[in-house]
Amino acid sequence: MTQPDETAESDKAERKGFLRRWYDRYDFVDTWYERINQAQEWIQYLLTLLKTKAASTAAVATVAGGAAVGTVAVVKPELFDELLGRKPVEVREVEVREVEVTATRWGEAAVFPVSGRDAAGAGADFFVIVLPKDYTWARRSSDQIIRNDEALSDEDIAARVFAAEMREGLAAAPDIMAVGVASQEGVVAVESARAAERAKTAASWLERHSGSQAAIWLLNLGQFRDACAAKDRGDTSWQRPVLFVSVRRKDEGVDLAQALANAIAGKANLPSRECYSNFDLTRFR
């Protein structure tokens, strides 16, 4: 099944590593507003500052009958010296670090064990299963994957993707997710629909070839976000990986979508929820 084009070329490309979580880096402005005289203006500024990635630390204290500024430390504390009439405050910048997940292998696939919790605190353990980077969804197709530009038949998928180790790994799972993705080219709505169809295709492979009796879910990640792409290559095939997620263990009543989103957050070598347009989980079987 095909849908409208994902264009053949793109001036966007891969940031270092495969399926890394990408963050925009913002430069903190060196200029400072004119001296602020109202406590409300101070608080508004500080609350805004806390939402940026450039700020290091800010503390705000409130008192009865009004609001007052307490201890403040930002990237350039000396800017406050004259205004506050105090000595500079020592600043320790906080760096957000991503974590590399150590993978095992099921046949050709890399398998990443992760754990997460939903909003209510219920937990689940997962295996995120990623086929090698030379396996990708074929451009413009929602029912075909390729390996080194060679289209795989259903027999190839049964033998290569669902080899013995993969089937053994999936056998004990109570739930398995078939994941659909699309690269950055094209219109979001069209590519999100394409990703949904790819998830259905992958689910049909699980049903036919995995040998598992697990519940099968469709996880539509949608289209890769243009803002997450680096600019050093034109090939976007890395944005269309072939993925599955196996549930190892789950608490009763856990929201699997929330727990998985929590599990992959901050993982440098796993898909980032922020870099795809969707995160929709629905039941297939």
C-alpha positions as CSV (number, residue, x, y, z in Angstrom):
1,M,0.0,0.0,0.0
2,T,1.4,3.4,-0.9
3,Q,0.5,7.0,0.0
4,P,1.6,10.4,-1.3
5,D,5.3,10.9,-1.7
6,E,8.0,11.3,0.9
7,T,10.3,13.4,-1.3
8,A,13.5,11.9,-2.6
9,E,15.8,14.4,-1.1
10,S,16.1,16.4,2.1
11,D,18.5,19.0,3.2
12,K,18.1,17.8,6.8
13,A,19.9,14.8,8.2
14,E,21.2,12.7,11.1
15,R,22.6,14.1,14.2
16,K,25.5,12.0,15.7
17,G,24.5,8.4,16.4
18,F,21.3,6.5,15.4
19,L,18.0,7.4,17.0
20,R,19.5,9.8,19.5
21,R,17.5,12.2,21.5
22,W,18.0,15.7,20.1
23,Y,17.8,18.8,22.0
24,D,17.9,22.4,20.6
25,R,20.6,24.4,22.3
26,Y,19.7,28.0,23.1
27,D,22.2,30.8,23.8
28,F,21.5,32.8,26.9
29,V,21.3,36.5,26.0
30,D,24.1,38.5,27.6
31,T,22.0,41.7,27.8
32,W,19.9,42.5,30.8
33,Y,16.7,44.4,31.0
34,E,16.7,47.8,32.5
35,R,16.7,47.8,36.3
36,I,13.5,46.2,37.5
37,N,11.7,48.0,40.3
38,Q,8.6,45.9,40.8
39,A,8.6,42.5,42.6
40,Q,6.0,41.2,40.2
41,E,8.2,41.9,37.2
42,W,11.1,40.0,39.0
43,I,8.9,37.0,39.5
44,Q,7.6,36.9,36.0
45,Y,11.2,37.0,34.7
46,L,12.4,34.3,37.0
47,L,9.5,32.0,36.1
48,T,10.3,32.4,32.5
49,L,13.9,31.8,33.1
50,L,13.2,28.5,34.8
51,K,11.6,27.2,31.6
52,T,14.7,27.8,29.5
53,K,17.7,25.4,29.1
54,A,20.2,28.2,29.5
55,A,19.4,29.0,33.1
56,S,21.3,27.3,35.9
57,T,19.4,28.0,39.2
58,A,16.7,30.4,40.4
59,A,15.0,30.5,43.7
60,V,11.9,32.7,44.5
61,A,10.5,33.3,47.9
62,T,7.0,34.6,48.6
63,V,5.9,36.4,51.8
64,A,2.4,37.3,53.2
65,G,0.9,40.4,51.7
66,G,3.1,40.4,48.6
67,A,6.0,38.8,46.9
68,A,9.7,39.3,47.4
69,V,12.8,38.1,45.6
70,G,14.9,35.7,47.6
71,T,18.3,34.2,46.7
72,V,18.9,34.4,43.0
73,A,21.6,32.7,41.0
74,V,21.8,32.7,37.3
75,V,24.4,32.3,34.6
76,K,25.8,35.8,35.2
77,P,25.1,36.6,38.9
78,E,27.4,39.7,38.7
79,L,24.6,41.5,36.8
80,F,22.6,41.6,40.0
81,D,25.3,43.0,42.3
82,E,24.5,46.7,42.0
83,L,20.8,46.1,42.0
84,L,20.8,43.9,45.1
85,G,23.7,45.5,46.9
86,R,25.3,42.1,47.6
87,K,28.3,40.0,46.8
88,P,28.2,37.7,43.7
89,V,26.6,34.3,44.3
90,E,28.6,31.3,43.2
91,V,26.9,29.4,40.4
92,R,27.0,25.8,39.6
93,E,25.6,25.1,36.1
94,V,23.3,22.0,35.8
95,E,23.9,19.9,32.7
96,V,21.2,17.6,31.5
97,R,22.8,14.3,30.5
98,E,21.3,11.5,28.4
99,V,21.9,7.9,29.3
100,E,23.1,5.2,26.9
101,V,21.2,1.9,27.4
102,T,23.3,-1.3,27.1
103,A,21.8,-3.6,24.5
104,T,21.7,-7.4,24.1
105,R,20.9,-9.2,20.8
106,W,18.1,-11.3,19.5
107,G,19.5,-12.5,16.2
108,E,20.3,-9.4,14.2
109,A,18.1,-7.1,16.4
110,A,19.5,-4.9,19.2
111,V,17.4,-5.2,22.3
112,F,17.4,-2.4,24.9
113,P,15.9,-3.1,28.4
114,V,14.2,-0.1,29.9
115,S,11.7,0.5,32.7
116,G,9.1,3.3,33.3
117,R,6.1,4.3,35.3
118,D,2.8,5.9,34.4
119,A,1.3,9.0,36.0
120,A,-0.3,7.0,38.8
121,G,3.1,5.3,39.7
122,A,2.3,1.9,38.1
123,G,5.4,0.4,36.4
124,A,6.3,-1.8,33.5
125,D,9.5,-3.2,32.1
126,F,10.2,-3.3,28.3
127,F,12.5,-4.5,25.7
128,V,12.8,-2.0,22.8
129,I,13.8,-4.0,19.8
130,V,15.6,-2.2,17.0
131,L,16.6,-3.9,13.7
132,P,20.0,-2.9,12.3
133,K,20.2,0.4,10.5
134,D,20.3,-1.2,7.1
135,Y,16.7,-2.3,7.7
136,T,14.3,0.6,7.1
137,W,10.8,1.2,5.9
138,A,10.8,1.7,2.1
139,R,10.3,5.2,1.1
140,R,6.6,5.9,0.2
141,S,5.6,2.5,1.2
142,S,3.5,1.4,4.2
143,D,3.8,-2.4,3.7
144,Q,7.5,-3.0,2.7
145,I,10.8,-2.8,4.4
146,I,14.2,-2.9,2.6
147,R,17.7,-4.0,3.6
148,N,20.5,-2.3,1.8
149,D,18.0,-1.1,-0.8
150,E,16.7,-4.6,-1.4
151,A,13.0,-5.2,-0.8
152,L,12.3,-8.0,1.6
153,S,9.6,-10.6,0.8
154,D,7.3,-12.1,3.5
155,E,9.6,-15.2,3.5
156,D,12.6,-13.0,4.1
157,I,10.9,-11.3,7.0
158,A,10.0,-14.6,8.6
159,A,13.6,-15.9,8.2
160,R,15.6,-12.7,8.9
161,V,13.5,-10.5,11.2
162,F,11.7,-13.3,13.1
163,A,14.7,-15.7,13.4
164,A,14.7,-18.2,16.3
165,E,16.3,-15.9,18.9
166,M,13.7,-13.2,18.1
167,R,10.8,-15.7,18.5
168,E,12.3,-17.0,21.8
169,G,12.6,-13.5,23.1
170,L,9.0,-12.6,22.3
171,A,7.6,-15.9,23.6
172,A,7.2,-14.8,27.2
173,A,5.9,-11.3,26.6
174,P,2.3,-10.5,27.7
175,D,2.2,-7.6,25.3
176,I,4.1,-6.7,22.1
177,M,3.9,-3.4,20.3
178,A,4.4,-2.9,16.5
179,V,5.8,0.5,15.9
180,G,5.2,2.7,12.9
181,V,7.3,5.8,11.9
182,A,7.7,8.1,9.0
183,S,10.6,10.4,8.1
184,Q,10.5,14.2,8.0
185,E,9.5,14.7,4.3
186,G,6.0,15.5,3.4
187,V,2.9,16.7,5.2
188,V,2.5,15.8,8.9
189,A,-1.1,14.4,8.5
190,V,-0.2,12.3,5.5
191,E,3.0,10.9,7.1
192,S,1.3,10.2,10.4
193,A,-1.3,8.2,8.5
194,R,1.5,6.4,6.7
195,A,3.2,5.6,10.1
196,A,-0.1,4.2,11.4
197,E,-0.3,1.9,8.3
198,R,3.3,0.7,8.9
199,A,2.4,-0.2,12.5
200,K,-0.5,-2.3,11.2
201,T,1.8,-4.0,8.7
202,A,4.4,-4.8,11.4
203,A,1.6,-6.1,13.7
204,S,0.5,-8.5,10.9
205,W,4.1,-9.8,10.8
206,L,4.0,-10.4,14.5
207,E,0.7,-12.2,14.2
208,R,2.0,-14.5,11.4
209,H,5.7,-15.0,12.3
210,S,6.4,-14.4,16.0
211,G,4.7,-17.5,17.3
212,S,3.6,-15.4,20.3
213,Q,0.1,-15.4,21.8
214,A,0.7,-12.0,23.4
215,A,-1.7,-9.1,23.0
216,I,-0.5,-7.0,20.1
217,W,-0.6,-3.2,20.1
218,L,0.0,-0.5,17.5
219,L,2.3,2.3,18.5
220,N,2.1,5.2,15.9
221,L,5.0,7.6,16.5
222,G,4.1,9.6,13.4
223,Q,6.4,11.8,11.5
224,F,10.0,12.7,12.5
225,R,10.1,16.3,13.4
226,D,12.2,18.5,11.1
227,A,13.5,20.5,14.1
228,C,15.2,17.4,15.4
229,A,17.3,16.7,12.2
230,A,20.9,17.8,11.8
231,K,22.1,19.3,8.5
232,D,25.1,17.2,7.6
233,R,23.4,14.6,5.4
234,G,20.6,14.3,2.9
235,D,19.6,10.6,3.7
236,T,16.7,10.4,6.0
237,S,16.3,6.6,6.0
238,W,17.5,6.5,9.6
239,Q,14.3,8.3,10.6
240,R,12.3,5.2,9.4
241,P,13.7,2.4,11.6
242,V,12.0,-1.0,12.1
243,L,11.0,-1.2,15.7
244,F,9.1,-3.5,18.1
245,V,8.5,-3.2,21.8
246,S,8.1,-6.2,24.1
247,V,6.6,-5.9,27.6
248,R,8.7,-7.9,30.0
249,R,6.6,-7.2,33.1
250,K,3.8,-4.9,34.1
251,D,1.9,-3.8,37.1
252,E,-1.9,-4.4,37.2
253,G,-3.7,-1.5,35.6
254,V,-0.6,0.2,34.2
255,D,-1.0,2.7,31.4
256,L,1.5,1.1,28.9
257,A,1.8,4.2,26.7
258,Q,2.7,6.5,29.7
259,A,5.1,3.9,31.1
260,L,6.9,3.4,27.8
261,A,7.2,7.2,27.2
262,N,8.7,7.5,30.7
263,A,11.0,4.5,30.0
264,I,12.6,5.9,26.9
265,A,12.9,9.5,28.1
266,G,16.5,10.7,28.4
267,K,17.9,7.6,26.6
268,A,20.5,8.7,24.0
269,N,20.3,5.6,21.8
270,L,16.5,5.2,21.8
271,P,13.8,7.1,19.9
272,S,12.8,10.4,21.5
273,R,9.1,11.0,21.9
274,E,9.8,14.7,21.3
275,C,11.2,14.0,17.9
276,Y,8.1,12.4,16.5
277,S,4.7,13.9,15.9
278,N,2.6,11.2,17.6
279,F,2.7,8.7,20.5
280,D,-0.6,6.8,19.9
281,L,-1.1,3.3,21.3
282,T,-4.1,1.3,20.3
283,R,-5.0,-2.4,20.5
284,F,-4.5,-4.6,17.4
285,R,-5.2,-8.1,18.9
